[in-house]
């Protein structure tokens, strides 16, 4: 049958059918949800009419659905993809999908998995509700992100004062403006801030990870000069002596230990590095707080400094 030989005629009521008062322009008919419309087909040349059918007008509202504004593809330093990316949400059997990379259809399933980088600036999706014929368009921008090639560390403060602050800075990466990071000091917990306060003396590293799964980078090891807050001279092999925690960043000129009353207990030889064993004239001193005074030169700045603080002897 040639569709051009027929036309559909619509009516608002049975009364309109009886009076032969069809809807004059169906394409501009005012939509009313729940309204019943009556229709029949007319053969234009002969005027023959089909039986009358009726249908109701119904609203269809798309459920919440969205694609991210940007879709991150993890790559290495040569822009080679690392892993795959999956897009989309399964909306059920009433829906069909058409994914496009430009004019090319690259998928017709609810979930689209890509292991290669799209060639165009947009990935488009046409989501169709099959029972109603309603369609919605969605798009996302593919972007490339790599892990940082370098994680640099800056250090401020000292253990001889307010404590150390360590700030980590990711460097030399692809797509930094799209990346999201978490950081951790040594093997501690992950945190969103790249700043670590009150970092204890000793050897440390900082690790950054890209939160979209693009990889981790660890800084070079760095050493923080400081002093232990307590020691336990009980000959068990742990914390048996007290001394500064140091490296070549400072040059220790003099180091003294005093009791709480200011009596000089020991002058330590900075070169010997043996530390204080908790004795005075060969006798064990009791558990208590003791004080030290250190005179040193910061090799980085050349500044001569003096610092005093206390620590605890525990038995």
Backbone as CSV, one residue per row, in Angstrom:
resi,resn,N_x,N_y,N_z,CA_x,CA_y,CA_z,C_x,C_y,C_z
1,UNK,0.844,-1.195,0.000,0.000,0.000,0.000,0.877,1.241,0.000
2,UNK,0.458,2.243,-0.735,1.183,3.498,-0.791,0.647,4.421,0.306
3,UNK,1.469,4.802,1.284,0.975,5.659,2.375,0.422,6.985,1.880
4,UNK,0.886,7.436,0.730,0.404,8.715,0.213,-1.065,8.660,-0.215
5,UNK,-1.608,7.434,-0.341,-3.011,7.286,-0.724,-3.949,7.402,0.472
6,UNK,-3.382,7.567,1.652,-4.203,7.548,2.874,-3.887,8.757,3.738
7,UNK,-4.842,9.046,4.614,-4.599,10.053,5.628,-5.310,9.618,6.910
8,UNK,-4.731,10.071,8.042,-5.351,9.788,9.337,-6.196,10.990,9.749
9,UNK,-7.377,10.716,10.271,-8.284,11.767,10.714,-8.515,11.571,12.209
10,UNK,-8.375,12.664,12.968,-8.441,12.592,14.436,-9.635,13.386,14.954
11,UNK,-10.203,12.877,16.075,-11.362,13.516,16.695,-11.145,13.583,18.200
12,UNK,-11.787,14.599,18.798,-11.650,14.761,20.244,-12.694,13.972,21.022
13,UNK,-13.809,13.551,20.367,-14.872,12.856,21.087,-15.731,12.076,20.102
14,UNK,-16.572,11.200,20.650,-17.529,10.474,19.815,-18.513,11.435,19.167
15,UNK,-18.865,12.473,19.928,-19.782,13.469,19.382,-19.166,14.160,18.171
16,UNK,-17.855,14.432,18.250,-17.178,15.066,17.117,-17.161,14.134,15.910
17,UNK,-17.089,12.822,16.163,-17.125,11.849,15.065,-18.495,11.898,14.389
18,UNK,-19.544,11.869,15.226,-20.903,11.869,14.681,-21.169,13.140,13.865
19,UNK,-20.608,14.278,14.323,-20.831,15.544,13.624,-19.794,15.802,12.537
20,UNK,-18.886,14.817,12.361,-17.813,14.941,11.380,-17.039,16.249,11.585
21,UNK,-16.552,16.416,12.850,-15.764,17.592,13.203,-14.364,17.149,13.631
22,UNK,-13.519,16.853,12.659,-12.165,16.369,13.000,-11.287,17.498,13.550
23,UNK,-10.202,17.103,14.157,-9.164,18.059,14.564,-8.522,18.577,13.293
24,UNK,-8.545,19.888,13.107,-8.117,20.447,11.815,-6.607,20.360,11.604
25,UNK,-5.813,20.530,12.666,-4.354,20.477,12.520,-3.783,19.675,13.687
26,UNK,-3.611,18.398,13.465,-3.153,17.512,14.547,-1.757,17.879,15.037
27,UNK,-0.924,18.454,14.138,0.453,18.754,14.520,0.544,19.894,15.521
28,UNK,-0.516,20.713,15.639,-0.504,21.822,16.600,-1.580,21.660,17.661
29,UNK,-2.061,20.451,17.825,-3.109,20.187,18.814,-2.558,20.398,20.221
30,UNK,-3.327,21.092,21.080,-2.880,21.376,22.436,-2.849,20.089,23.249
31,UNK,-1.648,19.740,23.726,-1.475,18.489,24.466,-2.135,18.571,25.831
32,UNK,-2.915,17.527,26.167,-3.529,17.397,27.484,-3.307,15.977,27.958
33,UNK,-2.480,15.825,28.996,-2.165,14.485,29.485,-3.437,13.766,29.923
34,UNK,-3.612,12.539,29.453,-4.788,11.737,29.800,-5.950,11.893,28.847
35,UNK,-5.915,12.867,27.937,-7.015,13.054,26.987,-7.094,11.865,26.032
36,UNK,-8.346,11.469,25.676,-8.565,10.359,24.733,-8.806,10.939,23.342
37,UNK,-8.077,10.434,22.380,-8.200,10.867,20.991,-8.718,9.686,20.165
38,UNK,-9.613,9.987,19.233,-10.197,8.970,18.364,-9.643,9.175,16.953
39,UNK,-9.411,8.084,16.253,-8.789,8.209,14.931,-9.312,7.118,14.004
40,UNK,-9.311,7.456,12.697,-9.562,6.444,11.674,-8.790,6.840,10.416
41,UNK,-8.581,5.865,9.557,-7.819,6.087,8.323,-8.795,6.212,7.156
42,UNK,-8.538,7.198,6.295,-9.381,7.430,5.123,-8.570,7.214,3.853
43,UNK,-9.151,6.400,2.916,-8.553,6.270,1.592,-8.952,7.507,0.792
44,UNK,-7.961,8.297,0.411,-8.238,9.628,-0.141,-9.084,9.564,-1.404
45,UNK,-8.777,8.650,-2.310,-9.471,8.621,-3.610,-10.905,8.149,-3.468
46,UNK,-11.107,7.100,-2.678,-12.453,6.514,-2.598,-13.275,7.074,-1.446
47,UNK,-12.585,7.634,-0.428,-13.300,8.107,0.747,-13.648,7.012,1.727
48,UNK,-13.178,5.763,1.451,-13.447,4.654,2.385,-12.756,4.905,3.714
49,UNK,-13.449,4.526,4.812,-12.947,4.782,6.154,-12.725,3.486,6.914
50,UNK,-11.676,3.471,7.741,-11.407,2.317,8.604,-12.286,2.375,9.838
51,UNK,-12.208,1.324,10.639,-12.854,1.347,11.944,-12.173,2.400,12.814
52,UNK,-12.900,2.888,13.811,-12.352,3.920,14.711,-11.523,3.255,15.813
53,UNK,-10.340,3.813,16.026,-9.482,3.400,17.152,-9.347,4.589,18.100
54,UNK,-9.045,4.305,19.352,-8.806,5.410,20.284,-7.505,5.179,21.061
55,UNK,-6.918,6.260,21.496,-5.685,6.193,22.293,-5.676,7.398,23.226
56,UNK,-4.894,7.288,24.298,-4.804,8.394,25.256,-3.441,9.077,25.133
57,UNK,-3.447,10.356,25.412,-2.209,11.126,25.397,-1.526,11.008,26.761
58,UNK,-0.271,10.639,26.744,0.458,10.457,27.988,1.771,11.234,27.936
59,UNK,2.154,11.741,29.080,3.447,12.400,29.232,4.525,11.359,29.477
60,UNK,5.710,11.568,28.916,6.863,10.746,29.294,7.997,11.670,29.686
61,UNK,8.513,11.470,30.887,9.637,12.264,31.378,10.838,11.340,31.538
62,UNK,11.941,11.706,30.904,13.149,10.891,31.033,13.592,10.856,32.487
63,UNK,13.928,9.665,32.993,14.503,9.605,34.347,15.884,10.261,34.355
64,UNK,16.377,10.519,35.544,17.674,11.185,35.668,18.757,10.344,35.014
65,UNK,19.501,10.967,34.146,20.601,10.306,33.440,21.614,11.381,33.073
66,UNK,22.872,11.067,33.219,23.875,12.047,32.830,25.200,11.365,32.526
67,UNK,25.989,12.030,31.716,27.374,11.667,31.486,28.251,12.725,32.142
68,UNK,29.437,12.359,32.586,30.318,13.376,33.171,30.706,14.418,32.132
69,UNK,30.929,15.641,32.589,31.341,16.696,31.657,32.626,16.303,30.932
70,UNK,33.558,15.703,31.666,34.787,15.201,31.056,34.972,13.736,31.437
71,UNK,35.528,12.962,30.525,35.852,11.559,30.783,37.361,11.400,30.693
72,UNK,37.959,10.922,31.780,39.416,10.851,31.862,39.922,9.515,31.315
73,UNK,40.865,9.628,30.383,41.590,8.478,29.865,42.996,8.513,30.449
74,UNK,43.354,7.514,31.250,44.686,7.459,31.834,45.697,7.026,30.775
75,UNK,46.795,7.772,30.689,47.824,7.473,29.693,49.186,7.517,30.368
76,UNK,50.187,6.944,29.677,51.557,7.070,30.153,52.172,8.340,29.579
77,UNK,53.464,8.514,29.769,54.113,9.756,29.323,54.135,9.898,27.808
78,UNK,53.837,8.798,27.076,53.808,8.839,25.611,52.390,8.881,25.051
79,UNK,51.409,9.205,25.925,49.996,9.278,25.530,49.412,7.926,25.138
80,UNK,50.017,6.849,25.600,49.477,5.506,25.359,48.504,5.171,26.486
81,UNK,47.271,4.748,26.171,46.279,4.485,27.220,46.740,3.434,28.224
82,UNK,46.409,3.667,29.476,46.674,2.713,30.554,45.323,2.233,31.068
83,UNK,44.911,1.031,30.673,43.604,0.520,31.074,42.502,1.025,30.153
84,UNK,41.265,0.757,30.526,40.094,1.110,29.716,39.160,2.020,30.499
85,UNK,38.189,2.594,29.785,37.198,3.502,30.369,35.804,2.980,30.040
86,UNK,34.907,2.965,31.015,33.522,2.538,30.803,32.580,3.697,31.089
87,UNK,31.649,3.921,30.157,30.672,5.001,30.270,29.266,4.429,30.253
88,UNK,28.327,5.175,30.837,26.916,4.840,30.694,26.297,4.167,31.900
89,UNK,24.963,4.068,31.845,24.158,3.407,32.871,23.075,2.592,32.172
90,UNK,22.840,1.380,32.627,21.797,0.534,32.045,20.437,1.000,32.564
91,UNK,19.579,1.506,31.667,18.282,2.049,32.041,17.155,1.032,31.909
92,UNK,17.465,-0.193,31.488,16.438,-1.214,31.376,16.067,-1.517,29.937
93,UNK,15.149,-2.459,29.768,14.818,-2.992,28.443,14.024,-2.021,27.567
94,UNK,13.469,-0.954,28.126,12.679,-0.009,27.330,13.541,1.006,26.581
95,UNK,14.852,0.921,26.758,15.733,1.943,26.189,16.705,1.327,25.187
96,UNK,17.076,2.149,24.202,18.127,1.767,23.267,19.162,2.889,23.228
97,UNK,20.354,2.548,22.744,21.498,3.443,22.880,22.261,3.514,21.562
98,UNK,22.765,4.710,21.273,23.660,4.867,20.136,24.798,5.804,20.535
99,UNK,25.989,5.217,20.653,27.187,5.974,20.997,27.913,6.351,19.716
100,UNK,28.377,7.604,19.658,29.062,8.081,18.459,30.347,8.815,18.821
101,UNK,31.359,8.553,18.033,32.608,9.308,18.062,32.629,10.116,16.776
102,UNK,32.131,11.353,16.858,31.904,12.109,15.626,30.705,11.516,14.900
103,UNK,30.902,11.156,13.637,29.820,10.533,12.852,29.860,9.017,12.914
104,UNK,30.832,8.461,13.590,30.994,7.006,13.640,30.263,6.433,14.851
105,UNK,29.413,5.445,14.599,28.737,4.733,15.690,29.741,3.761,16.291
106,UNK,30.001,3.906,17.608,31.009,3.069,18.261,30.407,2.145,19.308
107,UNK,29.075,2.168,19.457,28.457,1.264,20.416,26.950,1.416,20.431
108,UNK,26.252,0.314,20.741,24.781,0.332,20.823,24.297,-0.366,22.090
109,UNK,25.183,-0.506,23.074,24.811,-1.118,24.346,24.746,-0.053,25.429
110,UNK,24.139,-0.424,26.557,23.986,0.545,27.645,25.341,1.031,28.150
111,UNK,26.297,0.129,28.261,27.621,0.476,28.754,28.610,0.443,27.598
112,UNK,29.392,1.500,27.496,30.395,1.605,26.441,31.776,1.518,27.084
113,UNK,32.570,0.537,26.668,33.930,0.378,27.174,34.914,0.702,26.062
114,UNK,35.834,1.622,26.369,36.812,2.077,25.380,38.221,1.810,25.899
115,UNK,39.045,1.193,25.067,40.448,0.979,25.408,41.368,1.801,24.517
116,UNK,40.775,2.550,23.593,41.532,3.472,22.750,40.978,4.879,22.932
117,UNK,41.770,5.858,22.608,41.369,7.257,22.795,40.520,7.712,21.611
118,UNK,39.338,8.291,21.833,38.500,8.785,20.728,39.247,9.816,19.888
119,UNK,38.878,9.880,18.615,39.555,10.787,17.686,38.923,12.169,17.665
120,UNK,37.723,12.311,18.217,37.030,13.606,18.188,36.995,14.227,19.583
121,UNK,36.507,15.470,19.633,36.483,16.202,20.890,35.283,15.858,21.758
122,UNK,34.311,15.099,21.232,33.124,14.728,21.993,32.776,13.272,21.762
123,UNK,32.327,12.615,22.812,31.662,11.325,22.710,30.184,11.595,22.935
124,UNK,29.353,11.231,21.954,27.926,11.535,22.020,27.105,10.272,22.242
125,UNK,25.997,10.429,22.940,25.062,9.335,23.170,23.653,9.817,22.850
126,UNK,22.934,9.049,22.019,21.494,9.233,21.838,20.796,8.142,22.639
127,UNK,20.046,8.548,23.641,19.288,7.626,24.489,17.828,7.689,24.054
128,UNK,17.275,6.547,23.657,15.904,6.495,23.125,15.026,5.646,24.026
129,UNK,13.852,6.206,24.367,12.833,5.442,25.076,11.935,4.822,24.009
130,UNK,12.088,3.533,23.805,11.448,2.879,22.660,9.924,2.939,22.682
131,UNK,9.230,2.711,23.822,7.760,2.758,23.782,7.200,4.115,23.360
132,UNK,7.871,5.202,23.724,7.346,6.529,23.400,8.000,7.137,22.165
133,UNK,9.203,6.656,21.825,9.950,7.267,20.733,10.704,8.517,21.149
134,UNK,10.646,8.859,22.435,11.350,10.052,22.913,12.852,9.798,22.936
135,UNK,13.621,10.830,22.612,15.075,10.725,22.574,15.701,11.883,23.343
136,UNK,16.865,11.605,23.921,17.666,12.633,24.573,19.109,12.487,24.108
137,UNK,19.802,13.632,24.035,21.199,13.644,23.613,22.093,13.995,24.797
138,UNK,23.202,13.274,24.894,24.187,13.518,25.948,25.572,13.502,25.313
139,UNK,26.516,14.161,25.975,27.879,14.154,25.458,28.872,14.297,26.599
140,UNK,30.100,13.878,26.354,31.189,14.029,27.317,32.471,14.308,26.552
141,UNK,33.368,15.053,27.175,34.625,15.440,26.536,35.730,14.496,26.994
142,UNK,36.369,13.759,26.087,37.488,12.904,26.489,38.743,13.733,26.755
143,UNK,39.395,13.498,27.894,40.638,14.194,28.228,41.677,13.164,28.676
144,UNK,42.943,13.508,28.486,44.052,12.617,28.821,44.706,13.075,30.117
145,UNK,44.999,12.112,30.991,45.667,12.398,32.261,46.709,11.320,32.516
146,UNK,47.902,11.746,32.943,48.948,10.794,33.336,49.293,11.011,34.800
147,UNK,49.992,10.073,35.378,50.518,10.288,36.731,51.671,11.279,36.648
148,UNK,51.976,12.000,37.743,53.124,12.917,37.718,54.421,12.139,37.531
149,UNK,55.278,12.659,36.683,56.590,12.026,36.523,57.475,12.293,37.732
150,UNK,57.257,13.435,38.393,58.085,13.838,39.527,57.181,14.349,40.641
151,UNK,57.530,14.023,41.884,56.872,14.612,43.044,57.953,15.329,43.846
152,UNK,57.952,16.661,43.778,58.948,17.433,44.515,58.432,17.744,45.916
153,UNK,59.366,18.014,46.827,59.029,18.249,48.227,59.742,19.513,48.692
154,UNK,58.989,20.421,49.336,59.596,21.589,49.978,59.382,21.472,51.479
155,UNK,60.374,21.925,52.240,60.375,21.755,53.696,60.563,23.109,54.354
156,UNK,59.704,23.417,55.318,59.859,24.623,56.120,59.822,24.254,57.594
157,UNK,60.314,25.176,58.454,60.335,24.923,59.883,61.484,24.026,60.278
158,UNK,61.467,23.581,61.523,62.481,22.664,62.023,61.935,21.974,63.255
159,UNK,62.628,20.924,63.667,62.239,20.246,64.904,62.641,21.078,66.117
160,UNK,63.549,22.031,65.914,63.968,22.937,66.975,63.074,24.175,66.954
161,UNK,61.810,23.994,67.192,60.858,25.105,67.144,59.446,24.594,66.970
162,UNK,58.746,25.108,65.940,57.344,24.773,65.730,57.142,23.459,64.995
163,UNK,58.211,22.823,64.587,58.091,21.556,63.869,58.209,21.742,62.369
164,UNK,58.344,20.639,61.670,58.513,20.665,60.221,57.162,20.673,59.509
165,UNK,57.107,21.413,58.408,55.979,21.355,57.479,56.521,20.918,56.126
166,UNK,55.920,19.872,55.570,56.352,19.317,54.285,55.235,19.519,53.270
167,UNK,55.579,20.124,52.146,54.612,20.373,51.075,55.054,19.623,49.826
168,UNK,54.145,18.823,49.255,54.450,18.026,48.068,53.814,18.660,46.835
169,UNK,54.548,18.667,45.717,54.069,19.288,44.486,54.253,18.328,43.307
170,UNK,53.148,17.845,42.700,53.266,17.001,41.491,53.779,17.844,40.324
171,UNK,54.651,17.254,39.521,55.226,17.966,38.390,55.314,17.048,37.178
172,UNK,55.352,17.681,35.999,55.619,17.010,34.735,54.598,15.897,34.481
173,UNK,53.374,16.318,34.148,52.317,15.346,33.887,51.419,15.860,32.781
174,UNK,50.613,14.969,32.233,49.649,15.305,31.181,48.290,15.527,31.824
175,UNK,47.617,16.625,31.456,46.253,16.875,31.921,46.133,17.216,33.380
176,UNK,47.086,17.989,33.914,47.067,18.314,35.341,45.772,19.008,35.750
177,UNK,45.193,19.829,34.850,43.975,20.565,35.209,42.768,19.656,35.402
178,UNK,42.835,18.425,34.917,41.720,17.485,35.059,41.973,16.441,36.151
179,UNK,43.189,16.405,36.666,43.559,15.355,37.618,43.079,15.707,39.022
180,UNK,42.960,14.682,39.849,42.649,14.840,41.274,43.640,13.972,42.044
181,UNK,44.137,14.495,43.180,45.228,13.820,43.873,44.895,13.548,45.334
182,UNK,45.541,12.501,45.845,45.620,12.229,47.275,47.086,11.997,47.615
183,UNK,47.446,12.280,48.881,48.840,12.200,49.290,48.945,11.412,50.597
184,UNK,50.126,10.809,50.779,50.399,10.202,52.077,51.885,10.318,52.399
185,UNK,52.175,10.449,53.679,53.543,10.499,54.180,53.961,9.104,54.593
186,UNK,55.060,8.630,54.016,55.552,7.276,54.292,54.436,6.260,54.007
187,UNK,54.064,5.443,55.000,52.992,4.457,54.799,51.727,4.834,55.560
188,UNK,51.552,6.145,55.813,50.376,6.591,56.551,49.124,6.609,55.697
189,UNK,48.072,7.190,56.247,46.798,7.253,55.535,46.808,8.318,54.454
190,UNK,45.909,8.157,53.476,45.802,9.105,52.376,45.027,10.335,52.822
191,UNK,45.395,11.505,52.283,44.699,12.742,52.585,44.632,13.611,51.337
192,UNK,43.634,14.509,51.315,43.456,15.366,50.154,44.463,16.501,50.079
193,UNK,44.951,16.950,51.240,45.903,18.065,51.263,47.307,17.582,50.927
194,UNK,48.056,18.440,50.226,49.450,18.122,49.914,50.412,18.671,50.965
195,UNK,49.880,19.160,52.109,50.691,19.736,53.170,50.636,18.821,54.394
196,UNK,51.805,18.505,54.948,51.909,17.691,56.164,52.562,18.536,57.249
197,UNK,51.863,18.672,58.367,52.364,19.475,59.485,52.920,18.589,60.583
198,UNK,53.802,19.180,61.394,54.389,18.482,62.531,54.999,17.137,62.114
199,UNK,55.746,17.147,61.032,56.390,15.920,60.564,57.583,15.620,61.466
200,UNK,57.690,14.409,61.992,58.787,14.101,62.910,60.116,13.999,62.184
201,UNK,61.219,14.129,62.928,62.525,13.991,62.295,62.762,12.559,61.816
202,UNK,63.723,12.444,60.911,64.058,11.140,60.366,63.927,11.131,58.856
203,UNK,64.009,9.939,58.283,63.940,9.763,56.837,62.491,9.534,56.402
204,UNK,62.055,10.234,55.339,60.667,10.158,54.901,60.570,10.156,53.374
205,UNK,59.415,9.746,52.899,59.003,9.944,51.507,57.541,10.364,51.502
206,UNK,57.110,11.014,50.415,55.702,11.336,50.193,55.283,10.681,48.884
207,UNK,54.083,10.112,48.871,53.536,9.483,47.665,52.250,10.200,47.269
208,UNK,52.084,10.421,45.961,50.853,10.995,45.426,50.207,9.960,44.525
209,UNK,48.874,9.870,44.556,48.165,9.002,43.620,47.072,9.798,42.933
210,UNK,46.907,9.559,41.641,45.856,10.201,40.861,44.577,9.427,41.115
211,UNK,43.524,10.127,41.543,42.331,9.468,42.066,41.455,8.832,40.992
212,UNK,41.732,9.106,39.711,41.014,8.423,38.645,41.691,7.126,38.219
213,UNK,42.729,6.741,38.953,43.406,5.483,38.671,44.561,5.588,37.701
214,UNK,45.109,6.806,37.537,46.187,6.987,36.557,47.569,6.725,37.120
215,UNK,47.687,6.277,38.378,48.976,5.845,38.891,49.468,6.641,40.083
216,UNK,50.582,6.162,40.659,51.194,6.754,41.832,52.631,7.175,41.526
217,UNK,53.122,8.172,42.281,54.506,8.614,42.178,55.011,8.889,43.592
218,UNK,56.214,8.430,43.903,56.819,8.632,45.218,58.013,9.561,45.098
219,UNK,58.118,10.477,46.042,59.229,11.425,46.042,60.537,10.718,46.386
220,UNK,61.644,11.399,46.145,62.913,10.922,46.665,62.892,11.011,48.190
221,UNK,63.659,10.137,48.833,63.719,10.146,50.286,64.379,11.442,50.767
222,UNK,63.852,12.010,51.849,64.444,13.218,52.440,64.575,13.015,53.948
223,UNK,65.521,13.720,54.535,65.843,13.539,55.951,65.566,14.825,56.717
224,UNK,64.908,14.701,57.870,64.611,15.845,58.725,65.406,15.724,60.025
225,UNK,66.195,16.750,60.288,67.010,16.771,61.494,66.121,17.079,62.701
226,UNK,66.411,16.397,63.847,65.603,16.656,65.028,66.169,15.978,66.256
227,UNK,65.306,15.766,67.247,65.752,15.119,68.478,64.624,14.247,69.024
228,UNK,64.968,13.126,69.681,63.935,12.274,70.278,63.379,12.913,71.544
229,UNK,62.086,12.713,71.781,61.439,13.310,72.962,61.644,12.465,74.216
230,UNK,62.086,11.236,74.050,62.349,10.397,75.229,63.377,9.327,74.851
231,UNK,63.977,8.699,75.854,64.797,7.508,75.615,64.715,6.617,76.844
232,UNK,65.045,5.334,76.670,64.886,4.323,77.726,66.187,3.526,77.847
233,UNK,67.121,3.986,78.686,68.424,3.302,78.804,68.349,2.035,79.651
234,UNK,67.704,1.005,79.126,67.551,-0.250,79.857,68.271,-1.414,79.174
235,UNK,69.156,-1.093,78.224,70.007,-2.092,77.555,69.222,-3.123,76.758
236,UNK,68.015,-2.736,76.275,67.263,-3.680,75.443,67.534,-3.477,73.953
237,UNK,68.400,-2.558,73.639,68.742,-2.326,72.234,67.872,-1.307,71.539
238,UNK,66.875,-0.753,72.247,65.979,0.238,71.657,66.016,1.517,72.489
239,UNK,66.321,2.629,71.853,66.326,3.933,72.528,67.185,3.938,73.789
240,UNK,68.335,3.256,73.740,69.178,3.160,74.934,69.996,4.415,75.179
241,UNK,70.203,5.224,74.162,70.937,6.472,74.330,70.140,7.613,73.698
242,UNK,70.503,8.825,74.137,69.851,10.022,73.582,70.866,10.831,72.806
243,UNK,70.498,11.263,71.616,71.353,12.105,70.793,70.481,12.800,69.756
244,UNK,71.010,13.764,69.080,70.279,14.414,68.005,70.100,13.461,66.835
245,UNK,68.972,13.604,66.146,68.730,12.897,64.887,69.195,13.832,63.787
246,UNK,70.313,13.504,63.148,70.949,14.499,62.296,71.498,13.884,61.021
247,UNK,71.816,14.785,60.099,72.568,14.413,58.901,73.492,15.575,58.559
248,UNK,73.927,15.653,57.330,74.901,16.679,56.968,74.294,18.052,56.729
249,UNK,72.949,18.181,56.898,72.326,19.482,56.660,72.644,20.482,57.763
250,UNK,73.004,19.986,58.947,73.420,20.896,60.002,74.786,20.454,60.531
251,UNK,75.548,21.432,60.967,76.861,21.180,61.566,76.770,21.516,63.048
252,UNK,76.777,20.488,63.901,76.620,20.688,65.341,77.958,21.134,65.939
253,UNK,77.940,22.296,66.598,79.148,22.834,67.209,79.275,22.420,68.673
254,UNK,78.185,22.537,69.422,78.192,22.159,70.840,76.832,21.572,71.198
255,UNK,76.868,20.585,72.115,75.628,19.943,72.565,75.785,19.607,74.043
256,UNK,74.906,20.172,74.895,74.965,19.988,76.342,73.658,19.376,76.834
257,UNK,73.786,18.568,77.935,72.617,18.008,78.621,72.632,18.498,80.060
258,UNK,71.473,18.984,80.573,71.322,19.516,81.928,70.179,18.792,82.630
259,UNK,70.250,18.794,83.994,69.069,18.319,84.716,68.072,19.467,84.837
260,UNK,66.949,19.219,85.506,65.882,20.215,85.569,66.289,21.468,86.341
261,UNK,67.380,21.353,87.125,67.828,22.499,87.919,68.932,23.285,87.215
262,UNK,69.291,22.860,86.032,70.298,23.580,85.256,71.711,23.079,85.458
263,UNK,71.878,21.966,86.187,73.212,21.409,86.387,73.671,20.697,85.127
264,UNK,74.897,20.983,84.692,75.434,20.341,83.501,75.692,18.871,83.794
265,UNK,75.069,18.000,83.031,75.230,16.556,83.197,76.248,15.993,82.227
266,UNK,76.196,16.494,80.999,77.079,15.905,79.977,77.234,16.876,78.821
267,UNK,78.458,16.991,78.325,78.684,17.654,77.046,78.988,16.573,76.032
268,UNK,78.168,16.496,74.985,78.317,15.425,73.995,79.239,15.885,72.879
269,UNK,80.019,14.951,72.406,80.917,15.221,71.287,80.137,15.034,69.988
270,UNK,79.905,16.097,69.227,79.127,15.965,67.991,79.728,14.980,66.996
271,UNK,81.039,14.807,67.044,81.685,13.910,66.093,81.589,12.442,66.508
272,UNK,81.542,12.188,67.831,81.527,10.802,68.310,80.201,10.116,68.029
273,UNK,79.093,10.882,68.155,77.766,10.376,67.835,77.364,9.166,68.674
274,UNK,77.893,9.095,69.921,77.517,7.967,70.777,76.260,8.252,71.588
275,UNK,76.023,9.518,71.880,74.849,9.880,72.643,75.054,9.735,74.135
276,UNK,74.044,10.180,74.893,74.080,10.107,76.352,73.354,8.851,76.805
277,UNK,73.985,8.123,77.763,73.432,6.837,78.219,72.617,6.950,79.495
278,UNK,72.345,8.183,79.953,71.504,8.353,81.145,72.263,8.251,82.454
279,UNK,73.608,8.392,82.423,74.406,8.302,83.652,75.104,9.623,83.932
280,UNK,75.538,9.763,85.195,76.363,10.907,85.605,77.434,10.379,86.540
281,UNK,78.673,10.583,86.135,79.816,10.026,86.879,79.675,8.521,87.089
282,UNK,79.175,7.817,86.068,79.058,6.364,86.099,77.839,5.841,86.819
283,UNK,76.967,6.714,87.357,75.776,6.271,88.071,74.529,6.603,87.259
284,UNK,73.548,5.664,87.316,72.292,5.888,86.608,71.521,7.046,87.225
285,UNK,71.048,7.925,86.373,70.194,9.007,86.830,68.727,8.570,86.780
286,UNK,67.887,9.148,87.623,66.480,8.687,87.707,65.658,9.148,86.507
287,UNK,64.494,8.512,86.363,63.528,8.954,85.353,63.121,10.384,85.661
288,UNK,63.208,11.228,84.645,62.890,12.637,84.852,62.976,13.357,83.504
289,UNK,62.608,14.629,83.539,62.804,15.471,82.366,64.184,16.104,82.434
290,UNK,64.883,16.105,81.299,66.201,16.714,81.185,66.170,17.713,80.026
291,UNK,67.151,18.607,80.033,67.195,19.661,79.037,68.465,19.561,78.210
292,UNK,68.393,20.088,77.013,69.608,20.148,76.194,69.713,21.526,75.553
293,UNK,70.938,21.865,75.219,71.237,23.101,74.483,72.137,22.710,73.313
294,UNK,71.719,23.099,72.125,72.504,22.778,70.932,72.858,24.066,70.204
295,UNK,74.108,24.144,69.785,74.584,25.241,68.949,74.987,24.624,67.608
296,UNK,74.408,25.132,66.533,74.643,24.494,65.240,74.616,25.528,64.127
297,UNK,75.121,25.120,62.960,75.107,25.936,61.758,74.261,25.228,60.709
298,UNK,73.253,25.944,60.212,72.446,25.429,59.103,73.274,25.528,57.832
299,UNK,73.682,24.371,57.289,74.575,24.363,56.137,73.930,24.959,54.890
300,UNK,72.608,24.940,54.823,71.934,25.485,53.643,71.939,27.014,53.658
301,UNK,71.747,27.587,54.862,71.669,29.050,54.955,72.951,29.673,55.495
302,UNK,73.790,28.851,56.155,74.997,29.370,56.788,74.732,30.062,58.105
303,UNK,73.515,29.979,58.608,73.129,30.702,59.819,73.519,29.920,61.070
304,UNK,74.106,30.616,62.043,74.453,30.029,63.334,73.253,30.162,64.259
305,UNK,72.844,29.058,64.880,71.634,29.070,65.695,71.881,28.346,67.014
306,UNK,71.087,28.721,68.018,71.105,28.082,69.327,69.679,27.678,69.675
307,UNK,69.514,26.459,70.197,68.167,25.987,70.532,68.246,25.213,71.833
308,UNK,67.205,25.372,72.682,67.093,24.616,73.941,65.701,23.989,74.026
309,UNK,65.653,22.778,74.562,64.369,22.132,74.820,64.587,20.984,75.778
310,UNK,63.492,20.289,76.133,63.600,19.204,77.087,63.232,17.869,76.468
311,UNK,63.617,16.786,77.127,63.258,15.429,76.736,63.131,14.612,78.014
312,UNK,62.679,13.367,77.920,62.375,12.557,79.098,63.241,11.295,79.106
313,UNK,63.801,11.018,80.283,64.481,9.745,80.535,63.465,8.829,81.201
314,UNK,63.226,7.653,80.639,62.282,6.688,81.230,63.032,5.414,81.571
315,UNK,62.762,4.917,82.786,63.376,3.634,83.182,62.274,2.622,83.527
